[in-house]
Amino acid sequence: MITVKGLHKKFKDFHVLKGLDMHVQKGEIYGFIGHNGAGKSTTMNILAGLSRPTRGECTVNGVSVENLEHPGDLHIGYLPEDPKFYPWMTARETLAYLGGDIAGGRINEMLEWVGLTHAAHRRVGGFSRGMKQRLGVGAALIRDPALLILDEPSSALDPEGRSDVLRLIAEMKQMGKTILFSTHILADVERVCDRVGMIAEGRMIMEKPLFQLQRDNIRPIFEITPAIPWEPDIISKLSQLDVVLEVTIEGNSLHVMTVDESESSKKLLRFFADRNTPLRGLSLRKNSLEELFLQEVKPL
């Protein structure tokens, strides 16, 4: 559905995209993640046909963006980061206006689907941010496109609003749609995405299926608090265990990343028992996608 190769974008002397590669496959939810300023919105604007790349190849729905005459030729649904609507129009009028001749009976369906039937005849100018965002999702889908490009659809919402938008994104996939959405909230990606692309400083630093990313990179972390002061060289000694990947200390607690849970917990407990080190607490969690992202961008 989307193929990007060696994409560059410059604004005068500011080089935003620096050889970006991206591949979005049919029927998947693709999470495009990165810090603010990494180049996400610039990429999304190019993919939506709203901006031309400085150089590189970009194909959306089989159409070359470099030679695009009109954004409508891409046949996509697009939701910008901060959707703007005519404030004097009602929700129903907005969908009718944006849907044109083909909106027809889809207006009621879209209003019900995004949970705005009760507000169908209210002016959009009085809508909350969450309601406008849901209306934007409905507007992106009103022409029944196969591909949707959503720029930060949940980032400015409260937890309830975020949950609503993520539910709609998951339901779009069930309708057979392909969805590309950008975000800097990595927990949202873990909830709904099939594949993930990480961008930093205008370059794609990682692009993998979510399950593979989790399988290869998400590890157990044991938080260990002693009942007595730690030995001075505890970190170096602990790091020598074959199951230990990384040891850090926060306050009086050690954070020990390991290769697995079961075998590692046994070896850690044996390690402290052999040294007669009583423990006040030991808890287990797993590192998050956000921690992985921060680790990946650190060398940059």
C-alpha positions in Angstrom: 0.0 0.0 0.0 2.9 2.4 0.8 6.5 2.2 -0.3 9.0 4.9 0.6 12.6 4.7 -0.6 15.4 7.2 0.2 12.9 10.0 1.1 14.4 13.5 1.7 12.7 16.7 2.6 14.4 20.1 3.1 12.9 23.4 4.2 15.5 25.9 3.1 18.6 24.9 5.1 16.7 22.6 7.4 17.0 18.9 6.5 13.9 17.1 8.0 13.9 13.7 6.3 17.3 12.2 5.5 16.8 9.1 3.3 13.7 7.6 5.0 12.6 4.1 4.0 9.2 2.7 4.9 6.9 -0.2 3.8 3.3 -0.4 4.9 1.6 -3.7 3.9 -2.1 -4.2 3.0 -4.4 -4.9 5.8 -2.1 -4.0 8.7 -2.1 -1.3 11.4 1.3 0.4 11.2 2.5 2.5 14.1 4.9 5.3 13.1 6.7 6.4 16.2 9.2 9.0 17.1 9.7 12.1 19.3 8.2 15.4 18.4 10.3 16.9 15.6 11.6 13.6 14.4 9.9 14.0 11.0 6.6 12.1 11.5 4.2 14.9 10.4 6.4 15.9 7.4 6.3 12.3 6.3 2.6 12.0 6.7 2.0 15.2 4.7 4.1 13.8 1.9 2.2 10.5 2.0 -1.1 12.4 1.9 0.0 14.4 -1.2 0.0 17.7 0.7 3.8 18.2 0.3 6.4 17.2 -2.3 9.6 15.4 -1.3 12.9 17.0 -2.1 14.0 13.7 -3.5 13.4 10.0 -3.2 10.6 7.6 -4.2 7.2 7.5 -2.6 4.3 5.3 -3.8 0.8 5.3 -2.2 -1.9 3.0 -3.5 0.2 2.5 -6.6 0.4 6.2 -7.3 3.7 8.0 -7.3 3.5 11.0 -5.0 6.3 12.8 -6.8 4.2 13.1 -10.0 0.9 13.6 -8.2 -1.5 16.2 -9.8 -4.1 16.3 -7.0 -4.1 14.7 -3.5 -7.5 13.2 -4.3 -5.9 10.9 -6.8 -4.4 8.9 -3.9 -7.9 7.7 -2.8 -7.0 7.7 0.9 -8.6 8.9 4.1 -6.4 11.4 5.9 -6.7 12.8 9.4 -4.3 15.6 10.3 -2.9 16.1 13.8 -5.3 18.9 14.6 -8.3 18.6 12.3 -10.1 21.8 11.4 -13.8 22.0 10.6 -16.2 24.8 9.7 -17.5 25.7 13.2 -20.9 26.7 12.0 -21.6 23.3 10.4 -23.2 20.4 12.3 -21.5 17.0 12.4 -24.0 15.7 9.8 -23.4 18.6 7.5 -19.6 18.2 7.9 -19.7 14.6 6.8 -22.1 15.4 3.9 -19.8 18.2 2.8 -16.6 16.1 2.9 -18.3 12.9 1.6 -19.8 14.6 -1.5 -22.0 12.6 -3.8 -20.9 9.2 -2.4 -21.6 10.0 1.3 -25.3 9.1 1.0 -26.4 6.5 3.5 -22.9 6.3 5.0 -23.5 9.5 7.1 -25.8 7.8 9.7 -23.5 4.8 9.7 -20.4 6.9 10.4 -22.1 9.1 13.1 -23.1 5.9 14.9 -19.8 4.3 14.5 -17.8 7.2 16.0 -20.4 7.7 18.7 -21.7 11.1 17.6 -25.3 10.2 16.7 -26.5 12.2 19.7 -24.5 15.3 18.4 -25.4 14.9 14.8 -27.2 18.3 14.7 -24.9 20.2 17.0 -22.5 22.7 15.6 -18.9 21.4 15.5 -17.6 24.7 17.0 -19.0 23.5 20.3 -17.4 20.1 20.2 -14.7 19.0 22.6 -11.3 18.0 21.3 -12.2 14.3 21.6 -15.5 14.7 19.7 -13.6 16.6 16.9 -11.1 13.8 16.7 -13.8 11.2 16.4 -15.5 13.3 13.8 -12.2 13.5 12.0 -11.9 9.7 12.0 -15.4 9.4 10.5 -14.6 12.1 7.9 -11.4 10.1 6.9 -13.6 7.1 6.4 -16.7 8.7 4.8 -15.6 7.9 1.2 -14.7 4.3 2.2 -11.0 4.4 1.3 -8.9 1.2 1.6 -6.0 3.2 3.2 -6.1 5.6 6.1 -3.3 7.9 7.2 -3.8 9.3 10.7 -1.4 11.9 12.1 -1.2 11.7 15.9 -4.9 10.8 16.2 -4.8 10.1 20.0 -1.9 12.3 21.3 -3.8 15.3 22.5 -6.7 13.4 24.1 -7.5 12.4 27.7 -7.3 8.6 28.5 -11.0 8.1 27.7 -10.6 9.9 24.3 -7.5 8.0 23.5 -9.2 4.7 24.2 -12.1 5.7 22.0 -9.8 6.5 19.0 -7.7 3.3 19.5 -10.9 1.3 19.5 -12.0 2.9 16.2 -8.5 2.2 14.7 -8.8 -1.5 15.7 -12.3 -1.7 14.2 -11.1 -0.2 10.9 -8.8 -3.1 10.5 -11.7 -5.5 11.0 -13.4 -3.6 8.1 -10.4 -4.6 5.9 -8.7 -1.3 6.0 -5.0 -0.5 6.1 -4.1 2.1 8.7 -0.9 4.1 9.1 -0.9 6.2 12.2 1.8 8.3 13.8 2.3 8.9 17.6 4.8 9.6 20.3 2.7 7.6 22.8 4.3 4.2 22.5 1.8 2.4 24.7 -0.9 3.1 22.0 1.3 1.3 19.5 1.6 -1.8 21.8 -2.2 -1.9 22.1 -3.3 -2.0 18.4 -0.4 -2.3 15.9 0.8 -5.1 13.8 4.0 -3.5 12.7 6.2 -0.6 14.0 8.5 1.9 12.3 10.8 4.0 14.6 12.0 7.4 13.2 14.7 9.5 14.7 16.3 12.7 13.2 14.6 12.0 9.9 15.8 8.4 9.5 14.0 5.1 10.0 16.0 3.3 12.7 13.9 0.2 13.1 11.0 -1.3 11.2 9.6 -4.7 12.4 6.4 -6.6 13.2 5.4 -5.8 16.7 5.5 -9.4 17.9 9.1 -9.7 16.6 10.1 -6.5 18.3 8.6 -7.7 21.6 10.1 -11.2 21.2 13.6 -10.0 20.3 13.8 -6.9 22.6 11.3 -7.0 25.5 13.0 -8.5 28.5 12.3 -9.2 32.2 13.6 -6.6 34.7 13.9 -7.6 38.3 13.8 -4.8 40.8 15.8 -5.9 43.9 16.0 -4.0 47.2 18.4 -5.2 50.0 17.8 -5.3 53.7 21.4 -4.3 54.3 23.8 -2.1 52.2 25.0 -3.5 48.9 28.5 -4.7 48.5 30.7 -2.0 46.8 31.2 -4.2 43.7 27.7 -5.7 43.5 27.0 -4.5 40.0 30.2 -5.9 38.5 29.7 -9.3 40.2 26.0 -9.5 39.3 26.9 -8.6 35.7 29.0 -11.8 35.4 25.9 -14.1 35.7 25.2 -15.6 32.3 21.5 -14.7 32.5 22.1 -11.0 33.2 22.0 -8.5 30.3 22.2 -5.2 32.2 22.4 -3.9 35.7 21.5 -0.4 36.8 21.0 1.1 40.3 18.3 3.6 41.3 18.4 4.8 44.8 19.0 1.6 46.9 17.4 -0.7 44.3 19.0 -2.7 41.6 17.3 -3.1 38.2 18.5 -6.3 36.6 17.5 -7.0 33.0 17.7 -10.8 32.2 17.3 -13.2 29.3 14.2 -14.9 30.8 12.1 -15.1 33.9 12.1 -18.6 35.4 15.8 -19.5 35.2 17.0 -16.0 35.9 14.9 -15.7 39.1 16.4 -18.9 40.4 20.0 -17.8 39.6 19.4 -14.3 41.1 18.1 -15.8 44.4 20.9 -18.2 44.5 23.4 -15.4 43.9 22.2 -13.4 46.9 21.8 -16.5 49.1 25.4 -17.5 48.5 26.5 -14.0 49.7 24.2 -14.0 52.7 22.5 -10.9 51.4 19.0 -10.6 52.8 16.5 -9.0 50.5 13.7 -6.6 51.4 11.9 -6.8 48.1 12.1 -8.4 44.7 9.6 -7.5 41.9 9.3 -8.3 38.2 8.3 -6.2 35.2 9.2 -6.1 31.5 10.8 -3.3 29.7 8.4 -1.3 27.5 8.5 -0.3 23.9 9.3 3.2 25.1 12.4 2.1 26.9 13.5 0.2 23.8 12.9 3.3 21.7 15.0 5.5 24.1 17.7 2.9 24.0 17.7 2.9 20.2 17.9 6.7 19.8 20.5 7.2 22.5 23.5 6.7 20.2 22.0 9.3 17.8 
